[in-house]
Amino acid sequence: MKIKYANGKVERYCTSIKAATKLFGGDKRLAKSLLARINAIEQAGVIKDIIVMPTFRFHKLQGDLKEYFAIDVKTSRDKWRIILQPLDENEEPFNPLKIDEIAMTVKIVEIREVSAHYE
């Protein structure tokens, strides 16, 4: 899949072990896991390949982020999540967003942030 990043800062976190380690307060275990998750997204053919991986715990967000989904950086016990949005072939958000209907066709995602989302 193709990955777009919301901004340069998010891209650095997702592509640089040094930047990721800094983001996680020196935790190299989380930094390595983040880069491995990004690699898995890049290697996936469609978003369905990510959805079906139980260790990623792909889930829909609510409230202001209802158009977004999250996956765990490492495990559900860690507070860190990768917040992403499926995009269509024109790199625009789906409207309406019905993940069950589009999962086999989504080949582009935008990573909005890597954050301790639930804090």
N, C-alpha and C positions, 0 to 999 in steps of 0.2 A: 504494500500500500504506500501511497504517497503521504508524507507528513508535512503539513504547514505548521508554522509556529506563530502564536499571537504577536510575539515581538522577539527581538534579539536576545533579551535576557533569558526568556524561556528556552530559546534554542541553545544557548550556551549551557544551561543546566542539563539539557537533554543530550548534549553531544560532547561535553567535556567532563572527564572524571574529576578534574581539579575543581571546576565550578560546582559540580554536583556535590562533591565532598564538603565544600564550603557551605552550600545550601543546607546540608544535613548536619551542620555543626561538627564536622570532622568524622562523621560515621561513614567509613568507606564501604561497609556492608550495604547500606542503603544506596550509596552512589553507584555501586556496581549493579545492584538490582535495577535501578532506574535505567541505566544504559542498556541492560539486558531486555527490559520491557520495551524500550524504544526500538531495539533491534528486532524484537518479535513482531512489533507493529509493522515495521518496514518489510519484514519477510512474509507477512500475511497477504494472501491474495485479496480477500475482502474482510470487512469488519466481523462477519460471522465467525471467522477463524479465531478472533479474539474473544468474542462473546462466549464461545463454547469451552474456553479454557477456565476450569474452575478456580485455579490459583490466582487468576487475574481479578476475579470477583467483579465483573463488569456490571454496573448498576446505574440506573437513571437517577439524576438529581432532581431536586424540587425547588420551589420558590423562584428566586431570581435566576437560577441556573437550570430551569426546567427543560431547556433545549440542549443540555449537556449531559454527559455521562462521565463516570469515573471508574478507574481501575486502581487496584492497590499497587503501590510502589514495591512492596515486599510481601507483607501479609496483612490480614485485616486487624491484627493486633497492633500494627504500627499505625500512626496517625496520618501518614503521608499518602496522598492520592495524585494520580495524573488525571486532570480534568480535560476532556476532549469532546469535540463536536463532529459528527459525520457531515461531510460535504458532498454535494452532487458533482457531476462531471464538469460543471462551470465554476466549481470551488465556492458554491453558495450553500448556505444552510438549507436543509429540507423543510418544506412547509406544505402540508403538515408533516411533523416528524413521527413516523410510525415505524419504529426500529424493526419490528417483526416483518414488515413488508419490504424493507429496503436492505436488510442485513446481507443479502447475497449479491447486492450490486454496489455497495459503498466501497470505493477504492481510494478515497481521500479523507483524511481526518485533520482537524486543526487542534493542536494542543494549546489550550488556553493558559494553563498554569500547572505547576507542580507545587502542591501546598499541603499544609496540615489542615485540610478543608473542614474537618469536624470540630475544630477548636473554637 
